Amino acid sequence: MKTQLGHYDIVAELGRGGMGVVYKGYETSLNRYVAIKVLADSLAHDASVKERFLREARSMAALNDPHIIQIYFIGDDAGQTYFVMEFVDGESLGSLLKREIKLKPEQAAKIIYQTAQGLSTAHDKGVIHRDIKPGNLMITAKGSVKIADFGIALTTQDFSKKLTSTGEFVGTPGYLSPEVCLGKPVDQRSDIFSLGIVVWEMLTGKRLFSGTEMAQVSHSITYDEHVPPTRVNPELPSMLDFVVARALKKDPAVRYQDADEMAADLHTCLAELRGRQADPSDPDSGSKTVKLDVDGEPTLTAPAAVMIAQDTRLPVSRHFDSTAALRRLGKAKGGRAPRPVGLLRRLAVDAPARRLFLVTLIAAAAGGFIAFV
């Protein structure tokens, strides 16, 4: 192992992957520890692999978010390509799950909420991660999330390029989206599906899609409906079933359309969970989500995933915080409030209103005719 790379001292090896090695380094001039990812010598002469390696650094460098690992420098030392990034003093979510098996609802919601915030920044910049999994989510000692490994990320410019071989699955089996398994184009909603898999695993302590053959895993992801987390772990609050069900919709059109939508629901979940912890003896301390069965009697069983529609929202809560909603409004194009809907526009898009208007118009005309005859 080298002891020096550029002007960085190599302290220890942190891990190895398919493209290279990650070292813990020390930058004397700034008195800080860094992580250094070095392209493997065996791949250094492969132009396509080197392009993918550098693309990871460029993708991450374009993103400025507290929940995404920062890139400091890209360099070359005697033909050895590397890039330097923020050193995270903590562990991956994968390591945490191996130790804890499953997480408490509030802890899981907090991790996914921060991840969704980081993904929102990436998606706004046109970057799709494509490999969201527990191993790529770093948890700091203070509980903050840092998204790592943008090695197979796509940018809007990459959609016109061919950077992978025909028929190659890009991502980690078990955390792919249905559109990846079917070979269809992907967008930010693919990352949201992967994030749904991760939150299901955190809440239940089990793998959602597992198998020995890629074809088996791919078929399950594409066609098998998931079991709501509360069916696996009855102690979980049913509100989390809604978030998981929206994220794991097979059809991207009815999934969360962006990470901000998912973050908004998770923010409401966190407010509810914290409110219940604050006063567990108060039966009205938070909202309750119930489903009415045929006889009209409320039950607390979780609804099937197919019942969660695109426009489903968590119930209104007195713990609701509008921060996430205001954040979305602030990011709206032009920063302007929506225009008020006029009468003609309302009649054009709203069929019930149009029918009521026509009935009223006919009744008025008939009344006028009778009055003047």
Secondary structure, 3 states (H helix, E strand, C coil): CCCEECCEEEEEEEEECCCEEEEEEEEHHHCEEEEEEEECHHHCCCHHHHHHHHHHHHHHHCCCCCCECCEEEEEEECCEEEEEEECCCEEEHHHHHHHHCCCCHHHHHHHHHHHHHHHHHHHHCCEECCCCCHHHEEEECCCCEEECCCCCCEEHHHHHCCCCCCCCCCCCCCCCCHHHHCCCCCCHHHHHHHHHHHHHHHHHCCCCCCCCCHHHHHHHHHHCCCCCHHHHCCCCCCHHHHHHHHHCCCCHHHCCCCHHHHHHHHHHHHHHHHHHHHCCCCCCCCCCCCEECCCCCEECCCCCHHHCCCCCCCCCCCCCCCHHHHHHHHCCHHHCCCCCCCHHHHHHHCHHHHHHHHHHHHHHHHHHHHHHC
